[in-house]
Amino acid sequence: MELLQVAEQSKQGLGIAHMASSNLIKGVQERFDLRFNRWMAGWRRGGRVGPGGGHPLRSGSYRLLRQGANLSVTGEVTGRIREKPSSEPFLRPLSMRFRPLLAVVLAFCLTLVTACSGGARAVDRNSLTYDQIVNTGRANDCPTLPDTARGTIPLDASSTYRLKEICLHPSEVFVKGEPVNKRQEAQFVAGKILTRYTSSLDQVYGDLKLEGNTLTFTELGGIDFQPITVLLPGGEEVPFTFSSKEFVATGSGDALSTSTDLSGSYRAPSYRTSNFLDPKGRGLTTGYSSAVGLVPAGDDFSGETIKRYVDGTGTMNFSITKVDADTGEFAGVFTAIQPSDTDMGTKAAVDVKITGELYGRLEKA
């Protein structure tokens, strides 16, 4: 509701700025029309108009006036005299002259609306309706905290704490590729996430303990795995299971602050399950046992035929950059490196690096 109110106030501010600029331009045009009509009345009476005399639309004074006001006369004057819109490059619309003024007015209105809106809090998705979330990607985004959230939450070694509502939103994925030159080291190549709005881990929770000057976080559950596929520049697709299962991380300090870092390892489950069948109909617990008919002594595809469930091990780092001591919320970034899918142990895995946004909440257990 706060976001809707801020949006409505911003809309009202822009409307006021537009109305003020319109009235200003209208006043200038009225003053120009009044001076031009007086000039035309003097010319019809036969008098000299301006230093050059003659037709006012061709006089040097009128051209100077028209240049100063940045206007070109259009339409019909007394039913006889017409002037087409000027094609001279220096005759620009009147709004061009007042662009700096309009920019200042608009910036002032936006600053006023932002200042009156108060301190921003984390985005509460519970206040949004289903129609405001569906097919928009908002469900895949993590809540955020303002940049001014620089608090500290002190911890007591005699108390037990729990990190709840942890959200990990991958923003970039890199895959380690083979180097072109054997003398070079393998480097991570940026890939495009093909998975649309279901790549985030959410509602992850676990215990946080303080022992001496060491913080230990142990993940217990939540929506802690998501299958993701990335597309490499060469067209290759690399699947993997982004996970935080059994994540155990440690860090130094006796408080949760903007300098807290937690690092540890976690389990990366297999991308395939035991009932998955490959294109030749082979699986771990079902399907064919070989790619050809009768195979008395094995075949040339034994490496791809023998399926097994293989888990990987990844490492992850939580870097907390924002802390709200009043609500217990924290936010930051994370970096994880884990193996990719092995197609049930039949092909070599490659390292995948995932970076993204972090959000969570600290509460006493």
Secondary structure, DSSP 8 states (H G I E B T S, - for coil): -HHHHHHHHHHHHHHHHHHHHHHHHHHHHHHHHHHHHHHHHHHHTT---TTT-S-GGGSHHHHHHHHHHT----SEETTTEE------TT---HHHHTHHHHHHHHHHHHHHHHHHT-------GGGS-HHHHTTTTGGGS-----TT-B--EE--TTS-EEEEEEEEEEEEEEEEE--SSTTS--EEEEEEE---S---EEEEEEEEEEETTEEEEEEEEEE-EEEEEEE-TTS-EEEEEEE-EEEEEEEE-SEE-TT-EEEEEEEE--SS-TT---TTSB-SSSBBSSSSS--SS--TTHHHH------EEEEEEEEEEEEETTTTEEEEEEEEEEE---TTTTS---EEEEEEEEEEEEEE-
